[in-house]
Amino acid sequence: MSQECHCGCGHSHHDHTHSHGEECARPAGPLTPEMEEFLHHLRHHRFLPVARFLVESSVEEDFSAVALAPVYLRGPKENMDSVKETGAMLTALEEMGYLTLDYGYALSGYPYTEYRTSALYDYFQKTVEEAKRIPDFLGDTPVLELGSIAPAEQEPGSAV
């Protein structure tokens, strides 16, 4: 039996009519409605963009620190609280085995425009610029590291 999905993704990459068996099944585990909604969105798109904000040093070659990660933006004007909340959810989903966050694989052909032009990244760059005034401060170079979110190969609770 098929039902309409009503995922609201607005893309024509599928017909929005599919069996609510394996593909849209709610995975076992302590998932919030927000987690379930995100996993459903991820299943429809297969891969989603993610980034992390790093600070590196122009003096110390080996210095690198994560300032904010994971960063998943729904729009360029998203605020810090929303990004941190989403980041915590993504981290939890990764720890639970539902998805992977990979900063070594940016999405091929995806421009990451909303990340590069976001108010959040602009704020991060300005903060690093201000920090350069502190004597002996190593984190003087802002870096936007691009990556991808993918569903885990075998979600928890699914048949082997």
N, CA, C and O atoms as a DFTB+ gen file, in Angstrom:
640 C
 N C O
     1  1       0.837      -1.174       0.000
     2  2       0.000       0.000       0.000
     3  2       0.886       1.242       0.000
     4  3       1.828       1.334       0.786
     5  1       0.591       2.180      -0.864
     6  2       1.350       3.423      -0.928
     7  2       0.566       4.549      -0.300
     8  3      -0.661       4.599      -0.375
     9  1       1.302       5.452       0.323
    10  2       0.720       6.654       0.890
    11  2       1.566       7.823       0.433
    12  3       2.745       7.671       0.115
    13  1       0.941       9.003       0.404
    14  2       1.758      10.172       0.096
    15  2       2.641      10.458       1.285
    16  3       2.247      10.274       2.437
    17  1       3.844      10.910       0.986
    18  2       4.834      11.127       2.016
    19  2       4.604      12.429       2.772
    20  3       4.784      12.466       3.989
    21  1       4.216      13.485       2.089
    22  2       4.024      14.815       2.673
    23  2       5.278      15.347       3.340
    24  3       5.193      16.042       4.352
    25  1       6.445      15.028       2.785
    26  2       7.689      15.495       3.386
    27  2       7.914      16.971       3.134
    28  3       8.672      17.610       3.864
    29  1       7.272      17.531       2.114
    30  2       7.391      18.960       1.863
    31  2       8.731      19.411       1.354
    32  3       9.060      20.592       1.464
    33  1       9.518      18.512       0.801
    34  2      10.853      18.913       0.368
    35  2      10.819      19.738      -0.902
    36  3      11.784      20.442      -1.202
    37  1       9.715      19.669      -1.669
    38  2       9.573      20.499      -2.844
    39  2      10.452      20.118      -4.020
    40  3      10.507      20.864      -4.998
    41  1      11.124      19.015      -3.966
    42  2      11.983      18.583      -5.062
    43  2      11.275      17.536      -5.906
    44  3      10.427      16.794      -5.410
    45  1      11.625      17.482      -7.169
    46  2      10.993      16.525      -8.053
    47  2      11.878      15.310      -8.296
    48  3      11.722      14.630      -9.311
    49  1      12.809      15.024      -7.381
    50  2      13.699      13.884      -7.561
    51  2      13.002      12.563      -7.276
    52  3      13.565      11.498      -7.528
    53  1      11.804      12.621      -6.761
    54  2      10.981      11.431      -6.581
    55  2       9.531      11.856      -6.675
    56  3       9.232      13.050      -6.717
    57  1       8.639      10.902      -6.708
    58  2       7.248      11.245      -6.953
    59  2       6.435      11.454      -5.678
    60  3       5.219      11.631      -5.752
    61  1       7.067      11.437      -4.536
    62  2       6.411      11.624      -3.248
    63  2       5.364      10.559      -2.940
    64  3       4.570      10.721      -2.013
    65  1       5.357       9.488      -3.697
    66  2       4.479       8.375      -3.407
    67  2       5.357       7.145      -3.287
    68  3       5.948       6.685      -4.264
    69  1       5.432       6.635      -2.105
    70  2       6.216       5.432      -1.887
    71  2       5.677       4.689      -0.678
    72  3       4.926       5.234       0.131
    73  1       6.065       3.471      -0.581
    74  2       5.648       2.648       0.539
    75  2       6.301       3.164       1.801
    76  3       7.479       3.521       1.796
    77  1       5.557       3.203       2.860
    78  2       6.129       3.620       4.132
    79  2       6.662       2.411       4.878
    80  3       6.358       2.196       6.051
    81  1       7.451       1.640       4.184
    82  2       8.118       0.496       4.784
    83  2       9.483       0.922       5.250
    84  3       9.602       1.785       6.121
    85  1      10.524       0.328       4.683
    86  2      11.897       0.582       5.092
    87  2      12.344       2.023       4.924
    88  3      12.971       2.586       5.821
    89  1      12.023       2.637       3.764
    90  2      12.576       3.961       3.473
    91  2      12.142       5.013       4.469
    92  3      12.954       5.853       4.855
    93  1      10.887       5.001       4.901
    94  2      10.401       6.042       5.793
    95  2      10.087       5.518       7.183
    96  3       9.482       6.222       7.992
    97  1      10.493       4.295       7.463
    98  2      10.233       3.748       8.787
    99  2      10.918       4.591       9.846
   100  3      12.013       5.114       9.637
   101  1      10.271       4.709      10.954
   102  2      10.887       5.437      12.051
   103  2      11.852       4.490      12.755
   104  3      11.446       3.457      13.289
   105  1      13.134       4.852      12.751
   106  2      14.117       3.968      13.357
   107  2      13.878       3.799      14.855
   108  3      13.352       4.688      15.525
   109  1      14.275       2.648      15.353
   110  2      14.155       2.410      16.785
   111  2      15.133       3.300      17.524
   112  3      16.202       3.622      17.007
   113  1      14.773       3.692      18.716
   114  2      15.672       4.506      19.520
   115  2      14.970       5.734      20.055
   116  3      13.862       6.069      19.635
   117  1      15.622       6.394      20.978
   118  2      15.025       7.567      21.626
   119  2      15.136       8.822      20.748
   120  3      15.909       9.731      21.051
   121  1      14.363       8.861      19.669
   122  2      14.441       9.985      18.746
   123  2      13.351      11.006      19.045
   124  3      12.209      10.651      19.338
   125  1      13.718      12.261      18.966
   126  2      12.745      13.338      19.104
   127  2      12.040      13.515      17.761
   128  3      12.532      13.033      16.741
   129  1      10.903      14.193      17.744
   130  2      10.255      14.481      16.459
   131  2      11.173      15.259      15.504
   132  3      11.122      15.047      14.293
   133  1      12.002      16.147      16.035
   134  2      12.941      16.903      15.206
   135  2      13.973      15.978      14.568
   136  3      14.332      16.150      13.403
   137  1      14.451      14.993      15.339
   138  2      15.409      14.023      14.806
   139  2      14.770      13.196      13.704
   140  3      15.377      12.984      12.654
   141  1      13.563      12.732      13.931
   142  2      12.860      11.928      12.930
   143  2      12.629      12.738      11.658
   144  3      12.795      12.224      10.552
   145  1      12.249      14.000      11.816
   146  2      12.024      14.862      10.652
   147  2      13.320      15.070       9.869
   148  3      13.312      15.035       8.638
   149  1      14.432      15.287      10.574
   150  2      15.703      15.474       9.889
   151  2      16.123      14.200       9.155
   152  3      16.573      14.271       8.011
   153  1      15.984      13.055       9.786
   154  2      16.344      11.791       9.140
   155  2      15.488      11.535       7.905
   156  3      15.979      11.017       6.902
   157  1      14.231      11.890       7.976
   158  2      13.336      11.751       6.822
   159  2      13.824      12.646       5.682
   160  3      13.884      12.216       4.530
   161  1      14.166      13.875       6.007
   162  2      14.701      14.833       5.017
   163  2      15.996      14.294       4.401
   164  3      16.193      14.374       3.189
   165  1      16.867      13.751       5.236
   166  2      18.138      13.208       4.762
   167  2      17.914      12.011       3.827
   168  3      18.605      11.882       2.817
   169  1      16.965      11.145       4.153
   170  2      16.688       9.996       3.289
   171  2      16.227      10.436       1.905
   172  3      16.546       9.791       0.906
   173  1      15.483      11.525       1.845
   174  2      14.997      12.026       0.557
   175  2      16.096      12.655      -0.289
   176  3      16.053      12.598      -1.518
   177  1      17.078      13.250       0.373
   178  2      18.147      13.940      -0.362
   179  2      19.416      13.108      -0.462
   180  3      20.275      13.387      -1.299
   181  1      19.541      12.111       0.363
   182  2      20.668      11.171       0.427
   183  2      21.930      11.800       1.028
   184  3      22.581      11.190       1.875
   185  1      22.276      13.014       0.595
   186  2      23.429      13.729       1.152
   187  2      23.020      15.181       1.379
   188  3      22.256      15.751       0.601
   189  1      23.538      15.768       2.452
   190  2      23.277      17.178       2.752
   191  2      24.602      17.860       3.079
   192  3      25.547      17.205       3.519
   193  1      24.672      19.166       2.867
   194  2      25.903      19.889       3.182
   195  2      26.058      20.120       4.683
   196  3      25.073      20.243       5.411
   197  1      27.287      20.177       5.121
   198  2      27.619      20.519       6.504
   199  2      28.968      21.230       6.464
   200  3      29.729      21.086       5.508
   201  1      29.249      21.986       7.496
   202  2      30.543      22.676       7.575
   203  2      30.977      22.742       9.028
   204  3      30.214      22.443       9.947
   205  1      32.216      23.139       9.201
   206  2      32.687      23.477      10.548
   207  2      33.593      24.679      10.429
   208  3      34.291      24.866       9.432
   209  1      33.565      25.485      11.465
   210  2      34.373      26.695      11.527
   211  2      35.617      26.376      12.344
   212  3      35.529      25.991      13.510
   213  1      36.769      26.540      11.720
   214  2      38.047      26.276      12.375
   215  2      38.837      27.565      12.506
   216  3      38.649      28.501      11.730
   217  1      39.717      27.608      13.487
   218  2      40.726      28.659      13.547
   219  2      42.077      27.980      13.413
   220  3      42.372      26.991      14.085
   221  1      42.886      28.537      12.530
   222  2      44.236      28.033      12.332
   223  2      45.211      29.165      12.551
   224  3      44.812      30.304      12.794
   225  1      46.490      28.852      12.464
   226  2      47.531      29.829      12.755
   227  2      48.412      30.066      11.538
   228  3      48.781      29.138      10.819
   229  1      48.734      31.320      11.333
   230  2      49.687      31.651      10.271
   231  2      51.119      31.490      10.776
   232  3      52.067      31.591       9.998
   233  1      51.277      31.239      12.082
   234  2      52.598      31.098      12.706
   235  2      52.923      29.629      12.998
   236  3      54.006      29.150      12.659
   237  1      51.998      28.931      13.616
   238  2      52.180      27.522      13.996
   239  2      51.475      26.622      12.993
   240  3      50.245      26.580      12.959
   241  1      52.220      25.919      12.195
   242  2      51.681      25.075      11.130
   243  2      50.698      24.023      11.635
   244  3      49.721      23.726      10.947
   245  1      50.928      23.457      12.805
   246  2      50.108      22.372      13.328
   247  2      48.916      22.833      14.163
   248  3      48.151      22.001      14.651
   249  1      48.746      24.144      14.337
   250  2      47.648      24.641      15.167
   251  2      46.347      24.685      14.372
   252  3      46.273      25.294      13.305
   253  1      45.329      24.031      14.909
   254  2      43.988      24.068      14.346
   255  2      43.012      23.755      15.469
   256  3      43.203      22.797      16.219
   257  1      41.977      24.557      15.581
   258  2      40.975      24.338      16.623
   259  2      39.581      24.516      16.037
   260  3      39.343      25.410      15.225
   261  1      38.672      23.657      16.459
   262  2      37.287      23.751      16.009
   263  2      36.589      24.817      16.850
   264  3      36.548      24.731      18.077
   265  1      36.043      25.818      16.172
   266  2      35.301      26.870      16.853
   267  2      33.813      26.538      16.915
   268  3      33.151      26.833      17.910
   269  1      33.285      25.925      15.854
   270  2      31.871      25.571      15.816
   271  2      31.668      24.424      14.831
   272  3      32.064      24.510      13.669
   273  1      31.043      23.345      15.314
   274  2      30.752      22.195      14.439
   275  2      29.774      21.282      15.150
   276  3      29.740      21.252      16.381
   277  1      28.998      20.556      14.418
   278  2      28.741      20.713      12.997
   279  2      27.832      21.909      12.748
   280  3      27.027      22.283      13.601
   281  1      27.972      22.498      11.577
   282  2      27.143      23.628      11.178
   283  2      26.301      23.180       9.981
   284  3      26.822      22.948       8.890
   285  1      25.004      23.064      10.205
   286  2      24.063      22.778       9.132
   287  2      23.127      23.969       9.048
   288  3      22.390      24.252       9.993
   289  1      23.151      24.668       7.920
   290  2      22.339      25.869       7.755
   291  2      21.109      25.591       6.911
   292  3      21.184      24.950       5.863
   293  1      19.988      26.081       7.387
   294  2      18.752      26.029       6.598
   295  2      18.587      27.324       5.809
   296  3      17.740      27.412       4.921
   297  1      19.400      28.329       6.135
   298  2      19.361      29.614       5.452
   299  2      20.512      30.484       5.925
   300  3      21.065      30.237       6.997
   301  1      20.890      31.506       5.144
   302  2      22.060      32.324       5.480
   303  2      21.888      33.208       6.709
   304  3      22.877      33.701       7.251
   305  1      20.658      33.417       7.158
   306  2      20.430      34.297       8.309
   307  2      20.184      33.529       9.598
   308  3      19.771      34.118      10.596
   309  1      20.426      32.254       9.594
   310  2      20.200      31.434      10.784
   311  2      21.083      31.916      11.929
   312  3      22.240      32.279      11.716
   313  1      20.538      31.919      13.139
   314  2      21.289      32.453      14.283
   315  2      22.083      31.377      15.016
   316  3      21.890      30.180      14.803
   317  1      22.972      31.830      15.876
   318  2      23.889      30.948      16.606
   319  2      23.140      29.907      17.439
   320  3      23.508      28.732      17.430
   321  1      22.097      30.320      18.156
   322  2      21.367      29.371      19.000
   323  2      20.760      28.235      18.174
   324  3      20.834      27.067      18.556
   325  1      20.168      28.591      17.052
   326  2      19.558      27.589      16.179
   327  2      20.611      26.633      15.623
   328  3      20.396      25.422      15.584
   329  1      21.749      27.180      15.195
   330  2      22.826      26.349      14.647
   331  2      23.397      25.420      15.716
   332  3      23.678      24.255      15.436
   333  1      23.568      25.920      16.922
   334  2      24.079      25.071      18.005
   335  2      23.095      23.958      18.348
   336  3      23.502      22.825      18.605
   337  1      21.802      24.276      18.354
   338  2      20.778      23.276      18.646
   339  2      20.773      22.188      17.573
   340  3      20.730      20.998      17.886
   341  1      20.816      22.603      16.317
   342  2      20.862      21.637      15.221
   343  2      22.152      20.823      15.285
   344  3      22.134      19.611      15.067
   345  1      23.266      21.483      15.582
   346  2      24.548      20.787      15.693
   347  2      24.532      19.719      16.771
   348  3      25.064      18.626      16.579
   349  1      23.916      20.038      17.916
   350  2      23.816      19.060      19.002
   351  2      22.974      17.862      18.561
   352  3      23.291      16.717      18.884
   353  1      21.897      18.138      17.818
   354  2      21.043      17.059      17.319
   355  2      21.822      16.178      16.341
   356  3      21.744      14.952      16.418
   357  1      22.575      16.797      15.419
   358  2      23.352      16.022      14.444
   359  2      24.420      15.184      15.123
   360  3      24.642      14.034      14.745
   361  1      25.076      15.746      16.112
   362  2      26.092      15.007      16.863
   363  2      25.465      13.805      17.558
   364  3      26.031      12.711      17.552
   365  1      24.296      14.012      18.157
   366  2      23.604      12.907      18.823
   367  2      23.212      11.824      17.819
   368  3      23.381      10.635      18.090
   369  1      22.690      12.231      16.664
   370  2      22.312      11.249      15.638
   371  2      23.520      10.477      15.121
   372  3      23.419       9.288      14.821
   373  1      24.659      11.151      15.018
   374  2      25.872      10.451      14.593
   375  2      26.316       9.460      15.667
   376  3      26.686       8.329      15.353
   377  1      26.280       9.878      16.927
   378  2      26.680       8.991      18.023
   379  2      25.745       7.785      18.149
   380  3      26.167       6.706      18.566
   381  1      24.476       7.978      17.787
   382  2      23.493       6.898      17.836
   383  2      23.586       5.986      16.609
   384  3      22.930       4.945      16.557
   385  1      24.397       6.373      15.627
   386  2      24.609       5.530      14.456
   387  2      23.644       5.746      13.303
   388  3      23.559       4.897      12.417
   389  1      22.911       6.861      13.286
   390  2      21.938       7.122      12.226
   391  2      22.520       7.840      11.015
   392  3      21.990       7.728       9.910
   393  1      23.606       8.575      11.218
   394  2      24.192       9.325      10.109
   395  2      25.682       9.515      10.337
   396  3      26.207       9.262      11.421
   397  1      26.344       9.967       9.284
   398  2      27.763      10.287       9.394
   399  2      27.977      11.738       8.975
   400  3      27.319      12.242       8.066
   401  1      28.895      12.387       9.648
   402  2      29.326      13.744       9.337
   403  2      30.752      13.620       8.843
   404  3      31.618      13.140       9.574
   405  1      31.011      14.040       7.625
   406  2      32.339      13.862       7.054
   407  2      32.835      15.168       6.466
   408  3      32.295      15.668       5.479
   409  1      33.874      15.714       7.086
   410  2      34.448      16.978       6.624
   411  2      35.530      16.754       5.577
   412  3      36.113      17.715       5.076
   413  1      35.798      15.521       5.247
   414  2      36.769      15.210       4.204
   415  2      36.127      15.112       2.832
   416  3      36.823      15.023       1.820
   417  1      34.791      15.129       2.795
   418  2      34.083      14.989       1.523
   419  2      33.034      16.073       1.368
   420  3      31.916      15.945       1.868
   421  1      33.399      17.138       0.676
   422  2      32.415      18.160       0.328
   423  2      31.539      17.607      -0.788
   424  3      31.975      16.744      -1.550
   425  1      30.323      18.092      -0.888
   426  2      29.415      17.644      -1.939
   427  2      29.887      18.178      -3.285
   428  3      30.031      19.388      -3.465
   429  1      30.123      17.288      -4.213
   430  2      30.601      17.649      -5.542
   431  2      29.573      18.524      -6.254
   432  3      28.409      18.143      -6.381
   433  1      30.001      19.686      -6.714
   434  2      29.129      20.586      -7.454
   435  2      28.227      21.444      -6.592
   436  3      27.518      22.302      -7.119
   437  1      28.231      21.242      -5.283
   438  2      27.389      22.054      -4.402
   439  2      28.193      23.291      -4.002
   440  3      29.317      23.146      -3.520
   441  1      27.658      24.508      -4.183
   442  2      28.449      25.721      -3.970
   443  2      28.630      26.159      -2.511
   444  3      29.510      26.974      -2.232
   445  1      27.831      25.649      -1.581
   446  2      27.901      26.036      -0.167
   447  2      27.741      27.554       0.007
   448  3      28.291      28.129       0.946
   449  1      27.003      28.192      -0.878
   450  2      26.822      29.641      -0.843
   451  2      26.246      30.116       0.482
   452  3      26.710      31.112       1.036
   453  1      25.236      29.412       0.998
   454  2      24.612      29.852       2.249
   455  2      25.594      29.821       3.417
   456  3      25.412      30.545       4.396
   457  1      26.621      28.999       3.326
   458  2      27.642      28.945       4.371
   459  2      28.629      30.103       4.214
   460  3      28.947      30.798       5.179
   461  1      29.098      30.294       3.004
   462  2      30.089      31.347       2.738
   463  2      29.537      32.750       2.991
   464  3      30.273      33.648       3.399
   465  1      28.240      32.932       2.747
   466  2      27.635      34.261       2.861
   467  2      26.791      34.431       4.115
   468  3      26.123      35.453       4.271
   469  1      26.809      33.456       5.007
   470  2      25.955      33.521       6.201
   471  2      26.418      34.592       7.175
   472  3      27.606      34.898       7.280
   473  1      25.452      35.148       7.879
   474  2      25.746      36.122       8.930
   475  2      26.618      35.471      10.010
   476  3      27.471      36.127      10.607
   477  1      26.399      34.196      10.248
   478  2      27.163      33.470      11.266
   479  2      28.647      33.360      10.896
   480  3      29.518      33.574      11.740
   481  1      28.928      33.026       9.637
   482  2      30.324      32.931       9.211
   483  2      30.975      34.314       9.181
   484  3      32.152      34.451       9.513
   485  1      30.224      35.328       8.788
   486  2      30.732      36.699       8.811
   487  2      31.100      37.099      10.239
   488  3      32.156      37.689      10.465
   489  1      30.244      36.783      11.190
   490  2      30.512      37.070      12.599
   491  2      31.766      36.332      13.069
   492  3      32.600      36.901      13.773
   493  1      31.891      35.072      12.679
   494  2      33.060      34.269      13.040
   495  2      34.340      34.911      12.502
   496  3      35.328      35.027      13.227
   497  1      34.323      35.326      11.240
   498  2      35.498      35.959      10.645
   499  2      35.864      37.255      11.381
   500  3      37.041      37.518      11.627
   501  1      34.878      38.042      11.723
   502  2      35.133      39.300      12.456
   503  2      35.698      39.018      13.846
   504  3      36.572      39.741      14.325
   505  1      35.200      37.973      14.486
   506  2      35.695      37.603      15.819
   507  2      37.162      37.189      15.752
   508  3      37.952      37.579      16.611
   509  1      37.529      36.414      14.756
   510  2      38.921      35.992      14.586
   511  2      39.789      37.217      14.287
   512  3      40.906      37.328      14.791
   513  1      39.281      38.120      13.479
   514  2      40.020      39.350      13.147
   515  2      40.294      40.166      14.409
   516  3      41.398      40.682      14.582
   517  1      39.313      40.285      15.280
   518  2      39.490      41.001      16.547
   519  2      40.498      40.291      17.450
   520  3      41.289      40.940      18.134
   521  1      40.467      38.970      17.449
   522  2      41.369      38.184      18.299
   523  2      42.822      38.334      17.874
   524  3      43.723      38.117      18.685
   525  1      43.067      38.697      16.633
   526  2      44.438      38.885      16.152
   527  2      45.165      39.974      16.931
   528  3      46.395      39.993      16.979
   529  1      44.412      40.872      17.535
   530  2      45.009      41.982      18.302
   531  2      45.611      41.522      19.632
   532  3      46.384      42.252      20.253
   533  1      45.257      40.326      20.059
   534  2      45.778      39.801      21.321
   535  2      47.195      39.291      21.074
   536  3      47.409      38.458      20.193
   537  1      48.164      39.784      21.847
   538  2      49.554      39.330      21.661
   539  2      49.683      37.806      21.816
   540  3      49.082      37.209      22.710
   541  1      50.466      37.200      20.941
   542  2      50.747      35.764      20.943
   543  2      49.522      34.874      20.734
   544  3      49.571      33.680      21.032
   545  1      48.437      35.433      20.231
   546  2      47.242      34.643      19.954
   547  2      47.468      33.836      18.681
   548  3      47.776      34.410      17.636
   549  1      47.322      32.529      18.752
   550  2      47.635      31.666      17.613
   551  2      46.505      31.552      16.588
   552  3      46.771      31.435      15.392
   553  1      45.262      31.584      17.034
   554  2      44.136      31.369      16.132
   555  2      43.809      32.605      15.316
   556  3      42.810      33.278      15.568
   557  1      44.656      32.903      14.333
   558  2      44.500      34.154      13.582
   559  2      43.939      33.983      12.177
   560  3      43.860      34.953      11.422
   561  1      43.549      32.766      11.816
   562  2      43.063      32.516      10.464
   563  2      41.746      31.742      10.512
   564  3      41.726      30.595      10.959
   565  1      40.637      32.354      10.055
   566  2      39.372      31.623      10.020
   567  2      39.324      30.677       8.823
   568  3      39.758      31.030       7.726
   569  1      38.796      29.480       9.037
   570  2      38.705      28.488       7.971
   571  2      37.293      27.906       7.964
   572  3      36.762      27.515       9.003
   573  1      36.702      27.857       6.782
   574  2      35.413      27.215       6.594
   575  2      35.680      25.858       5.962
   576  3      36.024      25.774       4.783
   577  1      35.523      24.803       6.741
   578  2      35.769      23.450       6.231
   579  2      34.431      22.839       5.811
   580  3      33.509      22.724       6.618
   581  1      34.341      22.454       4.548
   582  2      33.104      21.954       3.977
   583  2      33.040      20.437       4.034
   584  3      34.055      19.754       3.902
   585  1      31.845      19.925       4.231
   586  2      31.680      18.488       4.315
   587  2      30.289      18.057       3.915
   588  3      29.545      18.803       3.278
   589  1      29.947      16.824       4.303
   590  2      28.650      16.264       3.934
   591  2      28.075      15.425       5.066
   592  3      28.787      14.903       5.924
   593  1      26.764      15.323       5.024
   594  2      26.010      14.468       5.939
   595  2      25.433      13.340       5.088
   596  3      24.869      13.585       4.022
   597  1      25.575      12.120       5.557
   598  2      25.023      10.970       4.836
   599  2      24.336      10.044       5.836
   600  3      24.742       9.973       6.996
   601  1      23.302       9.338       5.397
   602  2      22.707       8.344       6.287
   603  2      23.723       7.256       6.575
   604  3      24.554       6.935       5.724
   605  1      23.662       6.694       7.758
   606  2      24.549       5.572       8.075
   607  2      24.199       4.418       7.154
   608  3      23.046       4.268       6.748
   609  1      25.186       3.609       6.827
   610  2      24.955       2.483       5.919
   611  2      23.919       1.526       6.482
   612  3      23.099       0.994       5.734
   613  1      23.943       1.306       7.753
   614  2      22.972       0.431       8.403
   615  2      22.478       1.161       9.643
   616  3      23.198       1.254      10.637
   617  1      21.262       1.676       9.591
   618  2      20.711       2.406      10.728
   619  2      20.433       1.454      11.884
   620  3      20.131       0.280      11.668
   621  1      20.535       1.964      13.118
   622  2      20.202       1.142      14.278
   623  2      18.765       0.629      14.183
   624  3      17.860       1.368      13.795
   625  1      18.569      -0.597      14.527
   626  2      17.232      -1.168      14.534
   627  2      16.756      -1.671      13.183
   628  3      15.660      -2.223      13.093
   629  1      17.556      -1.498      12.117
   630  2      17.105      -1.993      10.814
   631  2      17.617      -3.407      10.597
   632  3      18.601      -3.829      11.206
   633  1      16.946      -4.120       9.735
   634  2      17.316      -5.522       9.469
   635  2      18.648      -5.598       8.751
   636  3      18.980      -4.744       7.929
   637  1      19.408      -6.636       9.077
   638  2      20.713      -6.835       8.467
   639  2      20.604      -7.518       7.139
   640  3      21.619      -7.764       6.486
